[in-house]
């Protein structure tokens, strides 16, 4: 006897895309492009001229290879200026008083070169964003300037902070590639290994106001101060 086989046919399900979804997706992509432009090495903040004290650490033999570099940058992100900058950025993006945040950020800078680093870059960032948008952005410390500019973006503060920290870490990797020296691939491997740290610090910053933050990257702070008297140097800080 023949056995009858019945085949069940499943009708394809139509996916309905609302006008809100259609408008939101391109808008978010446009905002990601805008943020990527702001944090790009091509954006004229002069980030390439600053080593955040890393040049001093390399000259002193504290960062001789890729493993030491990864540890140095991870400590800077978790315990130093990375976490503090991320907290200031999130606070500024969330609408807090930018002048008050700027004063606090200047007061918490660990040394003259750290203050110079954040103010020079923040001033250049604000001037360029003003020229691009037609809105006046006064000079502020860099994380505050970025946070204020990002208020109109359809991105979460944690996402903006993560991309900011990625840019910061990439700048330090570039310093080491040039003067340790490291190979380009080794530098990118260090940056990729830092992604979990970047995400963790950004998530913490989204929940913690800068007043509740502190720093404990003493080696980095001392290196930044010692850099002021380094006889032969390529970087301003």
Secondary structure in CASP SS format (residue, H / E / C, confidence):
PFRMAT SS
TARGET T0000
AUTHOR 0000-0000-0000
METHOD secondary structure of the structure
MODEL  1
X C 1.00
X C 1.00
X C 1.00
X C 1.00
X C 1.00
X C 1.00
X C 1.00
X C 1.00
X C 1.00
X C 1.00
X C 1.00
X C 1.00
X C 1.00
X C 1.00
X C 1.00
X C 1.00
X C 1.00
X C 1.00
X H 1.00
X H 1.00
X H 1.00
X H 1.00
X H 1.00
X H 1.00
X H 1.00
X H 1.00
X H 1.00
X H 1.00
X H 1.00
X H 1.00
X H 1.00
X H 1.00
X H 1.00
X H 1.00
X H 1.00
X H 1.00
X H 1.00
X H 1.00
X C 1.00
X C 1.00
X C 1.00
X C 1.00
X C 1.00
X C 1.00
X C 1.00
X C 1.00
X H 1.00
X H 1.00
X H 1.00
X C 1.00
X C 1.00
X C 1.00
X C 1.00
X H 1.00
X H 1.00
X H 1.00
X H 1.00
X H 1.00
X H 1.00
X C 1.00
X C 1.00
X C 1.00
X C 1.00
X C 1.00
X C 1.00
X H 1.00
X H 1.00
X H 1.00
X H 1.00
X H 1.00
X H 1.00
X H 1.00
X H 1.00
X H 1.00
X H 1.00
X H 1.00
X H 1.00
X H 1.00
X H 1.00
X C 1.00
X H 1.00
X H 1.00
X H 1.00
X H 1.00
X H 1.00
X H 1.00
X H 1.00
X H 1.00
X H 1.00
X H 1.00
X H 1.00
X H 1.00
X H 1.00
X C 1.00
X C 1.00
X C 1.00
X C 1.00
X H 1.00
X H 1.00
X H 1.00
X H 1.00
X H 1.00
X H 1.00
X H 1.00
X H 1.00
X H 1.00
X H 1.00
X C 1.00
X C 1.00
X C 1.00
X C 1.00
X H 1.00
X H 1.00
X H 1.00
X H 1.00
X H 1.00
X H 1.00
X H 1.00
X H 1.00
X H 1.00
X H 1.00
X H 1.00
X H 1.00
X H 1.00
X H 1.00
X H 1.00
X H 1.00
X H 1.00
X H 1.00
X H 1.00
X H 1.00
X H 1.00
X H 1.00
X C 1.00
X C 1.00
X C 1.00
X C 1.00
X C 1.00
X C 1.00
X C 1.00
X C 1.00
X H 1.00
X H 1.00
X H 1.00
X H 1.00
X H 1.00
X H 1.00
X H 1.00
X H 1.00
X H 1.00
X H 1.00
X H 1.00
X C 1.00
X C 1.00
X C 1.00
X C 1.00
X H 1.00
X H 1.00
X H 1.00
X H 1.00
X H 1.00
X H 1.00
X H 1.00
X H 1.00
X H 1.00
X H 1.00
X H 1.00
X H 1.00
X H 1.00
X H 1.00
X H 1.00
X H 1.00
X H 1.00
X H 1.00
X H 1.00
X H 1.00
X H 1.00
X H 1.00
X H 1.00
X C 1.00
X C 1.00
X C 1.00
X C 1.00
X H 1.00
X H 1.00
X H 1.00
X H 1.00
X H 1.00
X H 1.00
X H 1.00
X H 1.00
X H 1.00
X H 1.00
X C 1.00
X H 1.00
X H 1.00
X H 1.00
X H 1.00
X H 1.00
X H 1.00
X H 1.00
X H 1.00
X H 1.00
X H 1.00
X H 1.00
X C 1.00
X C 1.00
X C 1.00
X C 1.00
X H 1.00
X H 1.00
X H 1.00
X C 1.00
X C 1.00
X C 1.00
X C 1.00
X C 1.00
X H 1.00
X H 1.00
X H 1.00
X H 1.00
X H 1.00
X H 1.00
X H 1.00
X H 1.00
X H 1.00
X H 1.00
X H 1.00
X H 1.00
X C 1.00
X C 1.00
X C 1.00
X C 1.00
X C 1.00
X C 1.00
X C 1.00
X C 1.00
END
